[in-house]
Amino acid sequence: MPDIRIRDAAQLLGVSDDTVRRWIDAGTLVSHKDDAGRMVLDGRQLAEFARANAAPAPENPLGVGSSARNRFTGLVTRVVIDGVMAQVEMQCGPFSVVSLMSAESATELKLEPGSIAVAVVKATTVIVETPAVSA
């Protein structure tokens, strides 16, 4: 399993380095030293911790049912309408989501900076990237 440095773990969990260190001191997370003598966390253990301690998704402000499970409630930060198309940008927690749609749809939905909306992602293709691995 990969080892993850404390600062990287903190960034992945959306907390401070000090919070991760407090969790280590409290025994909530277990660390060990890598070959360079740095304190690191086991990647598998961190993944289990992240899943078990994930904040619940915010309540759906639209109150609609959907088969899509990837729902990001957020704040519309920018709307650019250019002819028949619109680009809608949202900030959903730490994630920025951009949607391209028809200008008519953006207008009908009354999307404007400051609006609350839900970005629903249902895709048959999800690309997963990892850091380059040396052979």
Rosetta silent file (secondary structure, phi, psi, omega in degrees, C-alpha in Angstrom):
SEQUENCE: MPDIRIRDAAQLLGVSDDTVRRWIDAGTLVSHKDDAGRMVLDGRQLAEFARANAAPAPENPLGVGSSARNRFTGLVTRVVIDGVMAQVEMQCGPFSVVSLMSAESATELKLEPGSIAVAVVKATTVIVETPAVSA
SCORE:     score description
SCORE:     0.000 S_00000001
   1 L     0.000  146.514  179.229    0.000    0.000    0.000 S_00000001
   2 L   -71.685  147.020  172.154    1.175    3.525   -0.672 S_00000001
   3 E   -92.761  142.665 -178.467    2.315    5.701    2.196 S_00000001
   4 E  -123.623  127.351  179.576    0.802    9.172    2.375 S_00000001
   5 E   -67.344  154.090 -175.820    2.511   12.102    4.044 S_00000001
   6 H   -57.732  -44.872 -178.386    0.629   13.957    6.752 S_00000001
   7 H   -65.823  -34.944  178.012    0.266   17.179    4.760 S_00000001
   8 H   -70.135  -39.523  177.088   -1.046   15.258    1.748 S_00000001
   9 H   -61.725  -42.607  179.229   -3.492   13.328    3.949 S_00000001
  10 H   -60.342  -43.904 -179.964   -4.705   16.618    5.429 S_00000001
  11 H   -64.606  -42.244  179.633   -5.305   18.058    1.982 S_00000001
  12 H   -64.747  -33.999 -178.733   -7.172   14.944    0.845 S_00000001
  13 H   -89.094   -8.949  179.191   -9.376   15.015    3.947 S_00000001
  14 L    74.571   31.423  178.754   -9.974   18.771    3.799 S_00000001
  15 L  -129.990  178.116  179.377   -8.473   19.439    7.245 S_00000001
  16 L   -84.514  161.413  174.347   -5.274   20.980    8.613 S_00000001
  17 H   -56.568  -40.760 -178.956   -2.004   19.152    9.174 S_00000001
  18 H   -62.386  -36.314  178.162   -2.516   19.768   12.906 S_00000001
  19 H   -63.821  -44.122  177.952   -5.877   17.997   12.820 S_00000001
  20 H   -61.715  -42.237  178.954   -4.292   14.913   11.262 S_00000001
  21 H   -63.139  -39.609  176.921   -1.547   15.020   13.906 S_00000001
  22 H   -62.934  -39.689  178.131   -4.191   15.262   16.679 S_00000001
  23 H   -64.811  -36.742  176.953   -5.967   12.219   15.203 S_00000001
  24 H   -65.874  -46.915 -179.721   -2.647   10.362   15.233 S_00000001
  25 H   -61.698  -33.675 -179.211   -1.975   11.410   18.849 S_00000001
  26 L   -82.341   -7.433 -179.289   -5.489   10.287   19.840 S_00000001
  27 L    85.392    5.862  178.848   -5.011    6.916   18.130 S_00000001
  28 L   -70.897  -37.714  174.309   -7.729    7.615   15.564 S_00000001
  29 L  -120.654  147.918  179.682   -5.155    7.291   12.773 S_00000001
  30 L  -110.111  129.490  178.464   -1.992    5.201   12.898 S_00000001
  31 E  -116.285  166.520  173.765    1.239    6.550   11.469 S_00000001
  32 E  -151.092  168.522  179.715    4.682    5.125   10.927 S_00000001
  33 E   -93.238  137.546  175.924    8.012    6.386    9.639 S_00000001
  34 L   -83.752 -175.663 -177.051    8.970    5.815    6.026 S_00000001
  35 L   -61.560  -24.051  179.878   12.489    5.008    4.812 S_00000001
  36 L   -91.161    0.577  179.155   13.363    8.718    4.918 S_00000001
  37 L    85.401    9.709  178.942   12.198    9.023    8.537 S_00000001
  38 L   -87.317  146.473  175.651    9.046   11.024    7.714 S_00000001
  39 E   -74.801  127.820 -179.222    5.743   10.321    9.474 S_00000001
  40 E  -136.907  165.608  177.755    3.322    8.785    6.973 S_00000001
  41 E  -116.613  146.758  175.421   -0.056    7.061    6.938 S_00000001
  42 E   -69.238  128.587 -176.560   -0.975    3.807    5.255 S_00000001
  43 H   -59.786  -41.421 -178.825   -3.025    4.629    2.139 S_00000001
  44 H   -65.392  -43.181  179.559   -5.556    1.811    2.629 S_00000001
  45 H   -64.227  -40.164  178.519   -6.153    2.782    6.254 S_00000001
  46 H   -64.896  -39.450  178.491   -6.569    6.439    5.281 S_00000001
  47 H   -62.679  -42.675  177.942   -9.101    5.472    2.594 S_00000001
  48 H   -62.784  -42.529  178.563  -11.133    3.504    5.148 S_00000001
  49 H   -62.009  -44.918 -178.694  -10.986    6.450    7.553 S_00000001
  50 H   -61.074  -44.095 -179.825  -12.081    8.883    4.823 S_00000001
  51 H   -65.981  -44.556 -177.123  -15.071    6.749    3.864 S_00000001
  52 H   -68.568  -26.422 -174.931  -16.147    6.141    7.476 S_00000001
  53 L  -112.752   14.041  179.947  -15.838    9.821    8.416 S_00000001
  54 L   -64.828  138.739  175.814  -17.110   11.506    5.272 S_00000001
  55 L   -66.212  143.687  177.451  -19.537   14.300    5.910 S_00000001
  56 L   -65.237  149.341  177.396  -23.018   13.487    4.715 S_00000001
  57 L   -62.682  144.628  178.381  -24.009   15.049    1.439 S_00000001
  58 L   -61.614  152.403  179.101  -26.020   18.215    1.897 S_00000001
  59 L   -60.190  139.769 -179.678  -29.762   17.799    1.684 S_00000001
  60 L   -67.935  112.216 -178.133  -31.016   18.058   -1.873 S_00000001
  61 L   -68.747  -14.434 -178.622  -32.554   21.553   -2.047 S_00000001
  62 L   -89.889  -21.020  178.158  -34.622   20.511   -5.047 S_00000001
  63 L    63.515   32.795  179.317  -36.301   17.551   -3.347 S_00000001
  64 L  -110.248  152.655  175.091  -36.358   15.420   -6.494 S_00000001
  65 L   -87.297  152.807 -178.714  -35.579   11.749   -6.897 S_00000001
  66 L  -160.295  149.645  175.621  -32.874   10.650   -9.285 S_00000001
  67 L   -82.082  -13.674  179.800  -30.926    7.574  -10.263 S_00000001
  68 L   -74.906  135.259 -179.157  -27.739    9.638  -10.353 S_00000001
  69 L  -102.816  -14.030 -178.370  -25.629    9.276   -7.233 S_00000001
  70 E   -96.385   89.032 -176.533  -23.045   11.951   -7.993 S_00000001
  71 E  -119.139  128.082 -178.046  -24.818   15.091   -6.853 S_00000001
  72 E  -122.105  105.116  176.639  -22.946   18.250   -5.926 S_00000001
  73 E   -78.171  133.934 -177.921  -24.936   21.011   -4.258 S_00000001
  74 E  -161.641 -172.168 -177.269  -23.266   24.339   -4.746 S_00000001
  75 E  -109.739  128.629  176.002  -23.333   27.983   -5.537 S_00000001
  76 E   -68.887  127.390 -177.667  -23.402   29.266   -9.105 S_00000001
  77 E  -109.582  -20.173 -177.571  -20.345   31.510   -9.465 S_00000001
  78 E  -161.456  139.709  173.930  -20.420   32.429  -13.152 S_00000001
  79 E  -133.954  122.178  177.736  -22.747   32.168  -16.144 S_00000001
  80 E  -118.321  115.972  177.893  -21.540   32.978  -19.646 S_00000001
  81 E  -106.723  124.767 -176.770  -24.188   32.934  -22.369 S_00000001
  82 E  -134.768   96.477 -179.589  -22.829   33.081  -25.896 S_00000001
  83 L    70.237 -121.081 -176.356  -25.389   32.629  -28.624 S_00000001
  84 L   -90.560   -7.275 -176.994  -27.134   29.274  -28.243 S_00000001
  85 E  -115.323  156.443  175.950  -24.799   27.895  -25.537 S_00000001
  86 E  -133.843  145.509  172.870  -24.128   28.725  -21.891 S_00000001
  87 E  -113.596  120.726 -178.539  -21.257   27.890  -19.580 S_00000001
  88 E  -114.573  124.115  179.416  -22.313   27.608  -15.941 S_00000001
  89 E  -109.937  136.630 -179.200  -19.643   27.442  -13.238 S_00000001
  90 E  -130.383  149.228  171.374  -20.409   26.283   -9.717 S_00000001
  91 E  -109.895  114.740 -177.085  -18.448   25.996   -6.497 S_00000001
  92 E  -116.307   89.517 -172.526  -19.516   22.831   -4.684 S_00000001
  93 L    62.893 -130.286 -179.625  -17.504   22.727   -1.477 S_00000001
  94 L   -82.787    0.872 -174.081  -13.882   22.442   -2.527 S_00000001
  95 E  -105.249  137.943  174.401  -14.858   21.366   -6.038 S_00000001
  96 E   -99.861  128.686 -179.427  -15.391   23.534   -9.069 S_00000001
  97 E  -121.623  133.213  179.068  -17.952   22.149  -11.523 S_00000001
  98 E  -119.920  131.604  178.695  -18.482   23.495  -15.033 S_00000001
  99 E  -123.901  136.700  172.868  -21.536   22.645  -17.126 S_00000001
 100 E  -105.895  129.518 -178.350  -22.180   23.429  -20.760 S_00000001
 101 E  -148.672  175.024  177.815  -25.845   23.671  -21.684 S_00000001
 102 E   -70.218  149.614  176.945  -28.129   25.495  -24.023 S_00000001
 103 H   -60.470  -36.073  179.089  -28.603   29.201  -23.377 S_00000001
 104 H   -60.819  -43.034  179.067  -32.342   28.494  -23.278 S_00000001
 105 H   -63.857  -45.688 -179.706  -31.876   26.006  -20.399 S_00000001
 106 H   -60.955  -39.109  179.419  -29.715   28.401  -18.390 S_00000001
 107 H   -69.406  -45.970  179.079  -32.292   31.143  -18.845 S_00000001
 108 H   -60.711  -36.234  179.663  -35.257   28.878  -17.966 S_00000001
 109 L   -80.891   -4.360 -179.658  -33.450   27.690  -14.818 S_00000001
 110 L    54.538   43.706  179.869  -32.728   31.332  -13.918 S_00000001
 111 L   -77.628  128.260  178.233  -29.083   30.500  -13.300 S_00000001
 112 L  -155.734  156.746  178.806  -27.052   33.474  -12.137 S_00000001
 113 L   -52.588  131.679 -178.365  -24.148   34.041   -9.755 S_00000001
 114 L   100.787  -14.206  177.502  -25.418   33.443   -6.230 S_00000001
 115 L   -71.930  146.133  172.281  -28.039   30.876   -7.236 S_00000001
 116 E   -94.705  134.036 -178.525  -28.035   27.553   -5.407 S_00000001
 117 E  -148.097  168.776  177.061  -28.114   24.579   -7.737 S_00000001
 118 E  -119.455  123.463  174.192  -27.268   20.890   -7.856 S_00000001
 119 E   -89.279  120.596 -179.942  -24.796   19.557  -10.413 S_00000001
 120 E  -108.252  123.319 -177.193  -25.837   16.005  -11.256 S_00000001
 121 E  -114.979  117.738  174.898  -23.163   13.871  -12.891 S_00000001
 122 L  -135.175  107.535 -173.851  -24.137   10.620  -14.535 S_00000001
 123 L  -132.527  148.938  175.122  -21.551    9.420  -16.964 S_00000001
 124 L   -86.303  -12.588  179.874  -20.616    6.166  -18.582 S_00000001
 125 L  -122.062  123.621  172.986  -16.998    7.270  -18.620 S_00000001
 126 L  -125.762  121.356 -178.587  -15.049    8.223  -15.516 S_00000001
 127 L   -92.738  129.800  178.566  -11.358    8.875  -16.011 S_00000001
 128 L  -115.192  128.297  179.152   -9.069    8.008  -13.108 S_00000001
 129 L  -118.634  151.214  176.347   -5.539    9.393  -13.041 S_00000001
 130 L  -133.098  162.519  175.187   -2.620    8.590  -10.750 S_00000001
 131 L   -62.153  154.349  178.591    0.837   10.073  -10.338 S_00000001
 132 L   -59.596  138.240  179.861    3.428    8.702  -12.754 S_00000001
 133 L  -109.173  125.849  178.686    4.901    5.444  -11.503 S_00000001
 134 L   -83.945  143.009 -177.322    8.559    4.779  -12.164 S_00000001
 135 L   -81.213    0.000    0.000    9.464    1.253  -13.220 S_00000001
